[in-house]
């Protein structure tokens, strides 16, 4: 999410708005927005209905949390980009930005290319939580 | 392993969820603003 924040002006420029969703409560999510000073809103799927609907439940962590993933949905409701990620291997935001740039001029376009992914190194804070 | 994760070129399943200000967000309504939506599923904060 820090990368999305860093490039949010570009994302807006390509007529796209971001929402991030997790099973956190509104109170927990407010803390995340505040700590990270996010320019976009977080959504709270406390009853896990959305992650079940999208078949993105990771049952092996914390009693069932979201598997990392990104979808880009066009104004007609069609999914034009998707990346299903892992805890340590995520889509490279550059790939998304390149897609958005092309999509801006070709609104009917869907991504047919393999998604570029990269390994992420967890922060000490995250590592400590895992340990 | 079979997966029911919505795929490219399919319609995104509509849903409702609370925002941080505890207002109701609905995907279908948000899309009416004629921009794309980047929907990021993340693990959360614990």
Backbone of each chain as nested JSON, in Angstrom:
{
  "chains": [
    {"id": "A", "residues": [
      {"number": 1, "name": "UNK", "atoms": {"N": [0.83, -1.212, 0.0], "CA": [0.0, 0.0, 0.0], "C": [0.86, 1.256, 0.0]}},
      {"number": 2, "name": "UNK", "atoms": {"N": [2.076, 1.118, 0.559], "CA": [2.968, 2.274, 0.558], "C": [3.328, 2.678, -0.88]}},
      {"number": 3, "name": "UNK", "atoms": {"N": [3.476, 1.685, -1.733], "CA": [3.8, 1.987, -3.143], "C": [2.618, 2.64, -3.851]}},
      {"number": 4, "name": "UNK", "atoms": {"N": [1.429, 2.161, -3.557], "CA": [0.232, 2.766, -4.154], "C": [0.136, 4.221, -3.704]}},
      {"number": 5, "name": "UNK", "atoms": {"N": [0.409, 4.453, -2.441], "CA": [0.407, 5.833, -1.911], "C": [1.415, 6.706, -2.667]}},
      {"number": 6, "name": "UNK", "atoms": {"N": [2.612, 6.156, -2.86], "CA": [3.692, 6.917, -3.496], "C": [3.317, 7.34, -4.924]}},
      {"number": 7, "name": "UNK", "atoms": {"N": [2.556, 6.47, -5.611], "CA": [2.231, 6.741, -7.019], "C": [0.768, 7.139, -7.21]}},
      {"number": 8, "name": "UNK", "atoms": {"N": [0.131, 7.595, -6.123], "CA": [-1.314, 7.811, -6.216], "C": [-1.691, 8.937, -7.186]}},
      {"number": 9, "name": "UNK", "atoms": {"N": [-0.843, 9.925, -7.3], "CA": [-1.124, 11.01, -8.268], "C": [-1.207, 10.458, -9.692]}},
      {"number": 10, "name": "UNK", "atoms": {"N": [-0.319, 9.534, -10.011], "CA": [-0.361, 8.91, -11.345], "C": [-1.627, 8.074, -11.499]}},
      {"number": 11, "name": "UNK", "atoms": {"N": [-1.982, 7.362, -10.449], "CA": [-3.172, 6.506, -10.509], "C": [-4.416, 7.362, -10.754]}},
      {"number": 12, "name": "UNK", "atoms": {"N": [-4.504, 8.483, -10.062], "CA": [-5.629, 9.42, -10.252], "C": [-5.628, 9.969, -11.686]}},
      {"number": 13, "name": "UNK", "atoms": {"N": [-4.433, 10.262, -12.162], "CA": [-4.294, 10.832, -13.508], "C": [-4.904, 9.899, -14.561]}},
      {"number": 14, "name": "UNK", "atoms": {"N": [-4.827, 8.607, -14.295], "CA": [-5.381, 7.627, -15.226], "C": [-6.827, 7.239, -14.852]}},
      {"number": 15, "name": "UNK", "atoms": {"N": [-7.536, 8.183, -14.256], "CA": [-8.96, 8.024, -13.936], "C": [-9.243, 6.754, -13.126]}},
      {"number": 16, "name": "UNK", "atoms": {"N": [-8.448, 6.567, -12.096], "CA": [-8.598, 5.38, -11.252], "C": [-8.552, 5.812, -9.782]}},
      {"number": 17, "name": "UNK", "atoms": {"N": [-9.411, 5.188, -8.988], "CA": [-9.409, 5.447, -7.55], "C": [-9.135, 4.134, -6.831]}},
      {"number": 18, "name": "UNK", "atoms": {"N": [-8.354, 4.182, -5.786], "CA": [-8.0, 2.959, -5.059], "C": [-8.819, 2.817, -3.782]}},
      {"number": 19, "name": "UNK", "atoms": {"N": [-9.153, 1.595, -3.489], "CA": [-9.725, 1.221, -2.194], "C": [-9.005, -0.052, -1.772]}},
      {"number": 20, "name": "UNK", "atoms": {"N": [-8.612, -0.116, -0.52], "CA": [-7.965, -1.327, -0.018], "C": [-8.886, -1.973, 1.006]}},
      {"number": 21, "name": "UNK", "atoms": {"N": [-9.011, -3.273, 0.93], "CA": [-9.979, -3.972, 1.772], "C": [-9.296, -5.094, 2.552]}},
      {"number": 22, "name": "UNK", "atoms": {"N": [-9.675, -5.201, 3.813], "CA": [-9.173, -6.281, 4.671], "C": [-10.283, -6.641, 5.661]}},
      {"number": 23, "name": "UNK", "atoms": {"N": [-9.991, -7.614, 6.503], "CA": [-10.992, -8.019, 7.506], "C": [-10.872, -7.178, 8.784]}},
      {"number": 24, "name": "UNK", "atoms": {"N": [-10.033, -6.166, 8.77], "CA": [-9.884, -5.29, 9.936], "C": [-11.173, -4.513, 10.213]}},
      {"number": 25, "name": "UNK", "atoms": {"N": [-11.333, -4.117, 11.451], "CA": [-12.471, -3.282, 11.845], "C": [-12.229, -1.848, 11.39]}},
      {"number": 26, "name": "UNK", "atoms": {"N": [-13.284, -1.022, 11.361], "CA": [-13.071, 0.402, 11.028], "C": [-12.052, 1.068, 11.951]}},
      {"number": 27, "name": "UNK", "atoms": {"N": [-12.067, 0.717, 13.221], "CA": [-11.119, 1.341, 14.163], "C": [-9.674, 0.975, 13.798]}},
      {"number": 28, "name": "UNK", "atoms": {"N": [-9.449, -0.313, 13.525], "CA": [-8.094, -0.745, 13.132], "C": [-7.69, -0.082, 11.811]}},
      {"number": 29, "name": "UNK", "atoms": {"N": [-8.653, 0.015, 10.901], "CA": [-8.356, 0.595, 9.586], "C": [-8.055, 2.088, 9.7]}},
      {"number": 30, "name": "UNK", "atoms": {"N": [-8.766, 2.772, 10.584], "CA": [-8.473, 4.204, 10.797], "C": [-7.038, 4.382, 11.27]}},
      {"number": 31, "name": "UNK", "atoms": {"N": [-6.596, 3.454, 12.12], "CA": [-5.219, 3.539, 12.63], "C": [-4.217, 3.365, 11.481]}},
      {"number": 32, "name": "UNK", "atoms": {"N": [-4.53, 2.462, 10.544], "CA": [-3.638, 2.242, 9.402], "C": [-3.588, 3.493, 8.526]}},
      {"number": 33, "name": "UNK", "atoms": {"N": [-4.761, 4.067, 8.244], "CA": [-4.816, 5.287, 7.419], "C": [-4.0, 6.395, 8.075]}},
      {"number": 34, "name": "UNK", "atoms": {"N": [-4.153, 6.496, 9.381], "CA": [-3.459, 7.551, 10.117], "C": [-1.944, 7.313, 10.135]}},
      {"number": 35, "name": "UNK", "atoms": {"N": [-1.543, 6.082, 10.436], "CA": [-0.108, 5.77, 10.515], "C": [0.583, 5.939, 9.169]}},
      {"number": 36, "name": "UNK", "atoms": {"N": [-0.112, 5.472, 8.119], "CA": [0.526, 5.491, 6.797], "C": [0.194, 6.747, 6.005]}},
      {"number": 37, "name": "UNK", "atoms": {"N": [-0.7, 7.586, 6.557], "CA": [-1.158, 8.81, 5.88], "C": [-1.597, 8.479, 4.446]}},
      {"number": 38, "name": "UNK", "atoms": {"N": [-2.505, 7.54, 4.34], "CA": [-2.951, 7.076, 3.022], "C": [-3.881, 8.093, 2.38]}},
      {"number": 39, "name": "UNK", "atoms": {"N": [-3.764, 8.3, 1.074], "CA": [-4.636, 9.246, 0.38], "C": [-5.914, 8.587, -0.145]}},
      {"number": 40, "name": "UNK", "atoms": {"N": [-6.109, 7.322, 0.183], "CA": [-7.314, 6.611, -0.275], "C": [-7.924, 5.888, 0.922]}},
      {"number": 41, "name": "UNK", "atoms": {"N": [-9.172, 5.459, 0.756], "CA": [-9.888, 4.896, 1.901], "C": [-9.692, 3.38, 1.993]}},
      {"number": 42, "name": "UNK", "atoms": {"N": [-9.869, 2.888, 3.195], "CA": [-9.831, 1.454, 3.446], "C": [-11.253, 0.958, 3.666]}},
      {"number": 43, "name": "UNK", "atoms": {"N": [-11.5, -0.263, 3.226], "CA": [-12.81, -0.884, 3.412], "C": [-12.664, -2.037, 4.409]}},
      {"number": 44, "name": "UNK", "atoms": {"N": [-13.739, -2.256, 5.151], "CA": [-13.666, -3.181, 6.278], "C": [-14.615, -4.354, 6.061]}},
      {"number": 45, "name": "UNK", "atoms": {"N": [-14.026, -5.507, 5.834], "CA": [-14.794, -6.728, 5.568], "C": [-14.779, -7.589, 6.824]}},
      {"number": 46, "name": "UNK", "atoms": {"N": [-15.338, -7.04, 7.866], "CA": [-15.231, -7.669, 9.187], "C": [-15.851, -9.069, 9.198]}},
      {"number": 47, "name": "UNK", "atoms": {"N": [-16.96, -9.236, 8.499], "CA": [-17.609, -10.563, 8.491], "C": [-17.077, -11.485, 7.385]}},
      {"number": 48, "name": "UNK", "atoms": {"N": [-16.042, -11.021, 6.683], "CA": [-15.327, -11.824, 5.678], "C": [-16.191, -12.219, 4.469]}},
      {"number": 49, "name": "UNK", "atoms": {"N": [-17.279, -11.515, 4.273], "CA": [-18.157, -11.868, 3.141], "C": [-17.493, -11.559, 1.798]}},
      {"number": 50, "name": "UNK", "atoms": {"N": [-16.756, -10.446, 1.746], "CA": [-16.158, -10.039, 0.469], "C": [-14.996, -10.965, 0.088]}},
      {"number": 51, "name": "UNK", "atoms": {"N": [-14.159, -11.298, 1.072], "CA": [-13.032, -12.189, 0.723], "C": [-13.536, -13.588, 0.376]}},
      {"number": 52, "name": "UNK", "atoms": {"N": [-14.686, -13.965, 0.935], "CA": [-15.29, -15.248, 0.525], "C": [-15.861, -15.123, -0.892]}},
      {"number": 53, "name": "UNK", "atoms": {"N": [-16.543, -14.004, -1.153], "CA": [-17.14, -13.78, -2.476], "C": [-16.081, -13.81, -3.581]}},
      {"number": 54, "name": "UNK", "atoms": {"N": [-14.907, -13.256, -3.269], "CA": [-13.82, -13.204, -4.255], "C": [-12.884, -14.42, -4.126]}},
      {"number": 55, "name": "UNK", "atoms": {"N": [-13.23, -15.352, -3.264], "CA": [-12.443, -16.582, -3.058], "C": [-10.987, -16.25, -2.716]}},
      {"number": 56, "name": "UNK", "atoms": {"N": [-10.825, -15.293, -1.815], "CA": [-9.483, -14.857, -1.437], "C": [-9.219, -15.016, 0.058]}},
      {"number": 57, "name": "UNK", "atoms": {"N": [-9.806, -16.047, 0.637], "CA": [-9.571, -16.295, 2.066], "C": [-8.286, -17.11, 2.216]}},
      {"number": 58, "name": "UNK", "atoms": {"N": [-7.384, -16.589, 3.029], "CA": [-6.202, -17.361, 3.421], "C": [-6.513, -17.937, 4.803]}},
      {"number": 59, "name": "UNK", "atoms": {"N": [-6.877, -19.227, 4.87], "CA": [-7.329, -19.783, 6.153], "C": [-6.194, -20.081, 7.123]}},
      {"number": 60, "name": "UNK", "atoms": {"N": [-4.953, -19.917, 6.655], "CA": [-3.81, -20.333, 7.482], "C": [-3.266, -19.227, 8.371]}},
      {"number": 61, "name": "UNK", "atoms": {"N": [-3.794, -18.033, 8.246], "CA": [-3.284, -16.932, 9.071], "C": [-4.412, -16.26, 9.833]}},
      {"number": 62, "name": "UNK", "atoms": {"N": [-4.211, -16.108, 11.112], "CA": [-5.097, -15.301, 11.956], "C": [-6.58, -15.66, 11.788]}},
      {"number": 63, "name": "UNK", "atoms": {"N": [-6.84, -16.949, 11.623], "CA": [-8.234, -17.399, 11.544], "C": [-8.927, -17.065, 10.232]}},
      {"number": 64, "name": "UNK", "atoms": {"N": [-8.156, -16.632, 9.249], "CA": [-8.74, -16.333, 7.93], "C": [-8.679, -14.858, 7.608]}},
      {"number": 65, "name": "UNK", "atoms": {"N": [-7.692, -14.509, 6.799], "CA": [-7.549, -13.111, 6.358], "C": [-7.471, -13.099, 4.832]}},
      {"number": 66, "name": "UNK", "atoms": {"N": [-7.388, -11.908, 4.264], "CA": [-7.369, -11.8, 2.806], "C": [-6.022, -12.226, 2.244]}},
      {"number": 67, "name": "UNK", "atoms": {"N": [-6.095, -12.944, 1.146], "CA": [-4.892, -13.203, 0.36], "C": [-4.607, -11.937, -0.447]}},
      {"number": 68, "name": "UNK", "atoms": {"N": [-3.356, -11.48, -0.48], "CA": [-3.079, -10.241, -1.227], "C": [-3.446, -10.365, -2.705]}},
      {"number": 69, "name": "UNK", "atoms": {"N": [-4.134, -9.364, -3.213], "CA": [-4.552, -9.371, -4.616], "C": [-4.931, -7.953, -5.023]}},
      {"number": 70, "name": "UNK", "atoms": {"N": [-4.831, -7.688, -6.305], "CA": [-5.261, -6.391, -6.835], "C": [-6.117, -6.623, -8.077]}},
      {"number": 71, "name": "UNK", "atoms": {"N": [-7.248, -5.949, -8.114], "CA": [-8.11, -5.964, -9.293], "C": [-8.266, -4.524, -9.775]}},
      {"number": 72, "name": "UNK", "atoms": {"N": [-8.296, -4.348, -11.084], "CA": [-8.716, -3.057, -11.629], "C": [-10.023, -3.311, -12.363]}},
      {"number": 73, "name": "UNK", "atoms": {"N": [-11.019, -2.546, -11.981], "CA": [-12.377, -2.741, -12.474], "C": [-12.771, -1.489, -13.242]}},
      {"number": 74, "name": "UNK", "atoms": {"N": [-13.239, -1.671, -14.478], "CA": [-13.591, -0.492, -15.272], "C": [-14.985, 0.018, -14.882]}},
      {"number": 75, "name": "UNK", "atoms": {"N": [-15.375, 1.194, -15.352], "CA": [-16.671, 1.764, -14.899], "C": [-17.873, 0.889, -15.246]}},
      {"number": 76, "name": "UNK", "atoms": {"N": [-17.712, -0.003, -16.226], "CA": [-18.789, -0.931, -16.556], "C": [-18.847, -2.134, -15.629]}},
      {"number": 77, "name": "UNK", "atoms": {"N": [-17.895, -2.233, -14.712], "CA": [-17.898, -3.34, -13.748], "C": [-17.06, -4.523, -14.195]}},
      {"number": 78, "name": "UNK", "atoms": {"N": [-16.374, -4.389, -15.329], "CA": [-15.575, -5.508, -15.847], "C": [-14.155, -5.466, -15.27]}},
      {"number": 79, "name": "UNK", "atoms": {"N": [-13.656, -6.632, -14.941], "CA": [-12.282, -6.732, -14.436], "C": [-11.333, -6.661, -15.631]}},
      {"number": 80, "name": "UNK", "atoms": {"N": [-10.468, -5.659, -15.629], "CA": [-9.558, -5.523, -16.766], "C": [-8.107, -5.814, -16.364]}},
      {"number": 81, "name": "UNK", "atoms": {"N": [-7.866, -6.004, -15.095], "CA": [-6.511, -6.353, -14.639], "C": [-6.66, -7.096, -13.314]}},
      {"number": 82, "name": "UNK", "atoms": {"N": [-5.85, -8.116, -13.132], "CA": [-5.866, -8.798, -11.826], "C": [-4.498, -9.36, -11.54]}},
      {"number": 83, "name": "UNK", "atoms": {"N": [-4.136, -9.323, -10.278], "CA": [-2.917, -9.98, -9.822], "C": [-3.228, -10.657, -8.491]}},
      {"number": 84, "name": "UNK", "atoms": {"N": [-3.03, -11.958, -8.456], "CA": [-3.228, -12.71, -7.214], "C": [-1.839, -12.957, -6.653]}},
      {"number": 85, "name": "UNK", "atoms": {"N": [-1.572, -12.406, -5.483], "CA": [-0.208, -12.361, -4.976], "C": [-0.016, -13.269, -3.761]}},
      {"number": 86, "name": "UNK", "atoms": {"N": [1.223, -13.31, -3.314], "CA": [1.551, -14.06, -2.107], "C": [1.994, -13.087, -1.028]}},
      {"number": 87, "name": "UNK", "atoms": {"N": [2.254, -13.622, 0.155], "CA": [2.667, -12.769, 1.267], "C": [3.969, -12.037, 0.947]}},
      {"number": 88, "name": "UNK", "atoms": {"N": [4.894, -12.733, 0.297], "CA": [6.205, -12.138, 0.058], "C": [6.477, -11.836, -1.417]}},
      {"number": 89, "name": "UNK", "atoms": {"N": [5.537, -12.163, -2.28], "CA": [5.769, -11.919, -3.707], "C": [4.552, -11.197, -4.262]}},
      {"number": 90, "name": "UNK", "atoms": {"N": [4.782, -9.946, -4.655], "CA": [3.662, -9.075, -5.038], "C": [3.865, -8.512, -6.437]}},
      {"number": 91, "name": "UNK", "atoms": {"N": [2.744, -8.076, -6.99], "CA": [2.807, -7.43, -8.295], "C": [3.689, -6.175, -8.208]}},
      {"number": 92, "name": "UNK", "atoms": {"N": [4.429, -5.966, -9.269], "CA": [5.245, -4.759, -9.367], "C": [4.324, -3.617, -9.8]}},
      {"number": 93, "name": "UNK", "atoms": {"N": [4.248, -2.577, -8.995], "CA": [3.304, -1.489, -9.296], "C": [3.592, -0.832, -10.644]}},
      {"number": 94, "name": "UNK", "atoms": {"N": [4.835, -0.891, -11.069], "CA": [5.176, -0.338, -12.383], "C": [4.357, -1.01, -13.486]}},
      {"number": 95, "name": "UNK", "atoms": {"N": [4.154, -2.309, -13.329], "CA": [3.359, -3.046, -14.32], "C": [1.929, -2.525, -14.34]}},
      {"number": 96, "name": "UNK", "atoms": {"N": [1.384, -2.263, -13.169], "CA": [0.009, -1.733, -13.077], "C": [-0.053, -0.336, -13.697]}},
      {"number": 97, "name": "UNK", "atoms": {"N": [0.921, 0.492, -13.376], "CA": [0.914, 1.866, -13.911], "C": [1.038, 1.86, -15.431]}},
      {"number": 98, "name": "UNK", "atoms": {"N": [1.868, 0.966, -15.956], "CA": [1.988, 0.857, -17.418], "C": [0.659, 0.421, -18.027]}},
      {"number": 99, "name": "UNK", "atoms": {"N": [-0.003, -0.523, -17.361], "CA": [-1.306, -0.961, -17.874], "C": [-2.304, 0.202, -17.844]}},
      {"number": 100, "name": "UNK", "atoms": {"N": [-2.344, 0.933, -16.721], "CA": [-3.306, 2.044, -16.602], "C": [-3.067, 3.105, -17.682]}},
      {"number": 101, "name": "UNK", "atoms": {"N": [-1.805, 3.336, -17.961], "CA": [-1.467, 4.33, -18.987], "C": [-2.032, 3.903, -20.342]}},
      {"number": 102, "name": "UNK", "atoms": {"N": [-1.838, 2.64, -20.69], "CA": [-2.358, 2.136, -21.979], "C": [-3.883, 2.088, -21.944]}},
      {"number": 103, "name": "UNK", "atoms": {"N": [-4.42, 1.664, -20.808], "CA": [-5.873, 1.531, -20.66], "C": [-6.564, 2.886, -20.773]}},
      {"number": 104, "name": "UNK", "atoms": {"N": [-5.88, 3.935, -20.344], "CA": [-6.451, 5.285, -20.397], "C": [-6.82, 5.656, -21.833]}},
      {"number": 105, "name": "UNK", "atoms": {"N": [-5.969, 5.239, -22.778], "CA": [-6.233, 5.53, -24.202], "C": [-7.075, 4.453, -24.874]}},
      {"number": 106, "name": "UNK", "atoms": {"N": [-7.148, 3.278, -24.247], "CA": [-7.916, 2.148, -24.811], "C": [-8.803, 1.564, -23.714]}},
      {"number": 107, "name": "UNK", "atoms": {"N": [-9.912, 2.215, -23.403], "CA": [-10.698, 1.822, -22.22], "C": [-11.3, 0.415, -22.283]}},
      {"number": 108, "name": "UNK", "atoms": {"N": [-11.339, -0.184, -23.469], "CA": [-11.893, -1.545, -23.56], "C": [-10.828, -2.623, -23.365]}},
      {"number": 109, "name": "UNK", "atoms": {"N": [-9.595, -2.172, -23.172], "CA": [-8.476, -3.111, -23.076], "C": [-8.473, -3.865, -21.739]}},
      {"number": 110, "name": "UNK", "atoms": {"N": [-8.134, -5.151, -21.819], "CA": [-7.875, -5.948, -20.606], "C": [-6.435, -6.433, -20.657]}},
      {"number": 111, "name": "UNK", "atoms": {"N": [-5.843, -6.633, -19.499], "CA": [-4.457, -7.103, -19.478], "C": [-4.383, -8.582, -19.845]}},
      {"number": 112, "name": "UNK", "atoms": {"N": [-3.64, -8.888, -20.867], "CA": [-3.455, -10.287, -21.278], "C": [-2.011, -10.744, -21.036]}},
      {"number": 113, "name": "UNK", "atoms": {"N": [-1.195, -9.812, -20.544], "CA": [0.208, -10.127, -20.341], "C": [0.416, -10.753, -18.962]}},
      {"number": 114, "name": "UNK", "atoms": {"N": [1.451, -11.604, -18.82], "CA": [1.778, -12.101, -17.48], "C": [2.109, -10.929, -16.558]}},
      {"number": 115, "name": "UNK", "atoms": {"N": [1.684, -11.024, -15.322], "CA": [1.911, -9.932, -14.368], "C": [3.329, -10.021, -13.818]}},
      {"number": 116, "name": "UNK", "atoms": {"N": [4.049, -8.894, -13.869], "CA": [5.399, -8.851, -13.289], "C": [5.276, -8.822, -11.772]}},
      {"number": 117, "name": "UNK", "atoms": {"N": [6.043, -9.706, -11.123], "CA": [6.001, -9.727, -9.652], "C": [7.399, -9.568, -9.098]}},
      {"number": 118, "name": "UNK", "atoms": {"N": [7.458, -9.145, -7.869], "CA": [8.771, -9.011, -7.235], "C": [8.671, -9.464, -5.786]}},
      {"number": 119, "name": "UNK", "atoms": {"N": [9.82, -9.902, -5.275], "CA": [9.882, -10.294, -3.869], "C": [9.885, -9.045, -3.017]}},
      {"number": 120, "name": "UNK", "atoms": {"N": [9.18, -9.097, -1.917], "CA": [9.239, -7.956, -1.003], "C": [9.936, -8.402, 0.28]}},
      {"number": 121, "name": "UNK", "atoms": {"N": [10.714, -7.499, 0.825], "CA": [11.42, -7.801, 2.072], "C": [10.59, -7.202, 3.201]}},
      {"number": 122, "name": "UNK", "atoms": {"N": [10.073, -8.064, 4.086], "CA": [9.247, -7.512, 5.158], "C": [10.051, -6.609, 6.089]}},
      {"number": 123, "name": "UNK", "atoms": {"N": [9.396, -5.583, 6.609], "CA": [10.048, -4.696, 7.568], "C": [10.305, -5.469, 8.855]}},
      {"number": 124, "name": "UNK", "atoms": {"N": [11.179, -4.919, 9.703], "CA": [11.442, -5.562, 10.984], "C": [10.156, -5.69, 11.785]}},
      {"number": 125, "name": "UNK", "atoms": {"N": [9.309, -4.669, 11.685], "CA": [8.052, -4.687, 12.43], "C": [7.199, -5.88, 11.993]}},
      {"number": 126, "name": "UNK", "atoms": {"N": [7.114, -6.081, 10.662], "CA": [6.315, -7.198, 10.142], "C": [6.946, -8.529, 10.518]}},
      {"number": 127, "name": "UNK", "atoms": {"N": [8.283, -8.586, 10.42], "CA": [8.983, -9.827, 10.749], "C": [8.73, -10.202, 12.202]}},
      {"number": 128, "name": "UNK", "atoms": {"N": [8.798, -9.226, 13.061], "CA": [8.579, -9.468, 14.486], "C": [7.17, -10.004, 14.732]}},
      {"number": 129, "name": "UNK", "atoms": {"N": [6.198, -9.482, 13.944], "CA": [4.819, -9.956, 14.097], "C": [4.707, -11.418, 13.659]}},
      {"number": 130, "name": "UNK", "atoms": {"N": [5.44, -11.763, 12.59], "CA": [5.385, -13.148, 12.105], "C": [6.022, -14.076, 13.128]}},
      {"number": 131, "name": "UNK", "atoms": {"N": [7.183, -13.656, 13.646], "CA": [7.878, -14.471, 14.651], "C": [6.989, -14.589, 15.884]}}
    ]},
    {"id": "B", "residues": [
      {"number": 1, "name": "UNK", "atoms": {"N": [-5.858, -27.227, -8.094], "CA": [-6.915, -26.801, -7.176], "C": [-7.819, -25.798, -7.894]}},
      {"number": 2, "name": "UNK", "atoms": {"N": [-9.105, -25.99, -7.842], "CA": [-10.018, -25.079, -8.529], "C": [-10.129, -23.769, -7.753]}},
      {"number": 3, "name": "UNK", "atoms": {"N": [-10.405, -22.723, -8.492], "CA": [-10.497, -21.41, -7.862], "C": [-11.696, -20.669, -8.424]}},
      {"number": 4, "name": "UNK", "atoms": {"N": [-12.361, -19.966, -7.56], "CA": [-13.482, -19.128, -8.008], "C": [-13.122, -17.651, -7.943]}},
      {"number": 5, "name": "UNK", "atoms": {"N": [-11.837, -17.362, -7.98], "CA": [-11.409, -15.959, -7.979], "C": [-11.869, -15.319, -9.286]}},
      {"number": 6, "name": "UNK", "atoms": {"N": [-12.566, -14.192, -9.227], "CA": [-13.046, -13.552, -10.463], "C": [-11.886, -13.263, -11.421]}},
      {"number": 7, "name": "UNK", "atoms": {"N": [-12.14, -13.527, -12.68], "CA": [-11.057, -13.449, -13.659], "C": [-11.186, -12.213, -14.557]}},
      {"number": 8, "name": "UNK", "atoms": {"N": [-10.13, -11.948, -15.277], "CA": [-10.103, -10.848, -16.253], "C": [-11.206, -11.053, -17.287]}},
      {"number": 9, "name": "UNK", "atoms": {"N": [-11.853, -9.964, -17.639], "CA": [-12.968, -9.905, -18.589], "C": [-14.29, -10.357, -17.98]}},
      {"number": 10, "name": "UNK", "atoms": {"N": [-14.254, -10.826, -16.734], "CA": [-15.502, -11.142, -16.05], "C": [-16.007, -9.921, -15.292]}},
      {"number": 11, "name": "UNK", "atoms": {"N": [-17.255, -9.968, -14.862], "CA": [-17.801, -8.863, -14.073], "C": [-17.343, -9.003, -12.62]}},
      {"number": 12, "name": "UNK", "atoms": {"N": [-16.953, -7.898, -12.037], "CA": [-16.541, -7.925, -10.627], "C": [-17.78, -8.121, -9.757]}},
      {"number": 13, "name": "UNK", "atoms": {"N": [-17.759, -9.106, -8.875], "CA": [-18.915, -9.285, -7.997], "C": [-19.175, -8.025, -7.156]}},
      {"number": 14, "name": "UNK", "atoms": {"N": [-20.428, -7.623, -7.124], "CA": [-20.776, -6.427, -6.336], "C": [-20.74, -6.774, -4.853]}},
      {"number": 15, "name": "UNK", "atoms": {"N": [-20.417, -5.796, -4.041], "CA": [-20.393, -6.037, -2.59], "C": [-20.592, -4.726, -1.859]}},
      {"number": 16, "name": "UNK", "atoms": {"N": [-20.896, -4.857, -0.587], "CA": [-20.968, -3.706, 0.317], "C": [-19.967, -3.928, 1.446]}},
      {"number": 17, "name": "UNK", "atoms": {"N": [-19.374, -2.854, 1.902], "CA": [-18.451, -2.935, 3.038], "C": [-18.439, -1.572, 3.715]}},
      {"number": 18, "name": "UNK", "atoms": {"N": [-18.009, -1.564, 4.971], "CA": [-17.92, -0.297, 5.697], "C": [-16.614, 0.414, 5.374]}},
      {"number": 19, "name": "UNK", "atoms": {"N": [-16.685, 1.727, 5.329], "CA": [-15.462, 2.528, 5.205], "C": [-14.904, 2.789, 6.604]}},
      {"number": 20, "name": "UNK", "atoms": {"N": [-13.77, 3.456, 6.654], "CA": [-13.191, 3.766, 7.964], "C": [-14.076, 4.723, 8.769]}},
      {"number": 21, "name": "UNK", "atoms": {"N": [-14.884, 5.509, 8.052], "CA": [-15.801, 6.401, 8.771], "C": [-17.158, 5.722, 9.006]}},
      {"number": 22, "name": "UNK", "atoms": {"N": [-17.153, 4.395, 8.813], "CA": [-18.313, 3.541, 9.098], "C": [-19.526, 3.889, 8.241]}},
      {"number": 23, "name": "UNK", "atoms": {"N": [-19.224, 4.377, 7.023], "CA": [-20.283, 4.572, 6.042], "C": [-20.295, 3.364, 5.101]}},
      {"number": 24, "name": "UNK", "atoms": {"N": [-21.439, 3.173, 4.457], "CA": [-21.57, 2.022, 3.569], "C": [-20.954, 2.326, 2.198]}},
      {"number": 25, "name": "UNK", "atoms": {"N": [-20.07, 1.479, 1.777], "CA": [-19.494, 1.556, 0.43], "C": [-20.119, 0.432, -0.379]}},
      {"number": 26, "name": "UNK", "atoms": {"N": [-20.543, 0.735, -1.612], "CA": [-20.994, -0.32, -2.515], "C": [-20.228, -0.193, -3.823]}},
      {"number": 27, "name": "UNK", "atoms": {"N": [-19.675, -1.292, -4.28], "CA": [-18.851, -1.252, -5.49], "C": [-19.624, -0.675, -6.674]}},
      {"number": 28, "name": "UNK", "atoms": {"N": [-20.841, -1.175, -6.891], "CA": [-21.627, -0.738, -8.051], "C": [-21.848, 0.776, -8.022]}},
      {"number": 29, "name": "UNK", "atoms": {"N": [-22.122, 1.314, -6.847], "CA": [-22.356, 2.755, -6.704], "C": [-21.065, 3.53, -6.983]}},
      {"number": 30, "name": "UNK", "atoms": {"N": [-19.956, 3.037, -6.47], "CA": [-18.674, 3.726, -6.652], "C": [-18.283, 3.777, -8.132]}},
      {"number": 31, "name": "UNK", "atoms": {"N": [-18.65, 2.738, -8.877], "CA": [-18.298, 2.69, -10.296], "C": [-19.091, 3.699, -11.119]}},
      {"number": 32, "name": "UNK", "atoms": {"N": [-20.202, 4.191, -10.567], "CA": [-21.018, 5.166, -11.309], "C": [-20.295, 6.492, -11.5]}},
      {"number": 33, "name": "UNK", "atoms": {"N": [-19.198, 6.67, -10.774], "CA": [-18.448, 7.927, -10.91], "C": [-17.531, 7.933, -12.129]}},
      {"number": 34, "name": "UNK", "atoms": {"N": [-17.728, 6.945, -12.999], "CA": [-17.049, 6.857, -14.301], "C": [-15.518, 6.801, -14.231]}},
      {"number": 35, "name": "UNK", "atoms": {"N": [-14.983, 6.33, -13.159], "CA": [-13.554, 6.049, -13.161], "C": [-13.341, 4.574, -12.81]}},
      {"number": 36, "name": "UNK", "atoms": {"N": [-12.142, 4.094, -13.092], "CA": [-11.805, 2.716, -12.715], "C": [-11.647, 2.633, -11.206]}},
      {"number": 37, "name": "UNK", "atoms": {"N": [-11.805, 1.446, -10.706], "CA": [-11.513, 1.22, -9.283], "C": [-10.401, 0.191, -9.176]}},
      {"number": 38, "name": "UNK", "atoms": {"N": [-9.376, 0.56, -8.411], "CA": [-8.319, -0.388, -8.07], "C": [-8.679, -0.952, -6.701]}},
      {"number": 39, "name": "UNK", "atoms": {"N": [-9.006, -2.216, -6.669], "CA": [-9.419, -2.866, -5.424], "C": [-8.26, -3.719, -4.918]}},
      {"number": 40, "name": "UNK", "atoms": {"N": [-7.735, -3.31, -3.772], "CA": [-6.543, -3.958, -3.224], "C": [-6.955, -4.795, -2.015]}},
      {"number": 41, "name": "UNK", "atoms": {"N": [-6.786, -6.081, -2.113], "CA": [-7.004, -6.952, -0.952], "C": [-5.686, -7.037, -0.188]}},
      {"number": 42, "name": "UNK", "atoms": {"N": [-5.724, -6.72, 1.09], "CA": [-4.485, -6.786, 1.873], "C": [-4.729, -7.547, 3.167]}},
      {"number": 43, "name": "UNK", "atoms": {"N": [-3.629, -7.983, 3.775], "CA": [-3.718, -8.923, 4.892], "C": [-4.285, -8.283, 6.159]}},
      {"number": 44, "name": "UNK", "atoms": {"N": [-4.09, -6.99, 6.276], "CA": [-4.632, -6.305, 7.449], "C": [-3.579, -6.048, 8.502]}},
      {"number": 45, "name": "UNK", "atoms": {"N": [-4.019, -5.421, 9.541], "CA": [-3.133, -4.959, 10.605], "C": [-3.529, -5.697, 11.876]}},
      {"number": 46, "name": "UNK", "atoms": {"N": [-2.577, -6.292, 12.554], "CA": [-2.938, -7.006, 13.783], "C": [-1.887, -6.756, 14.844]}}
    ]}
  ]
}
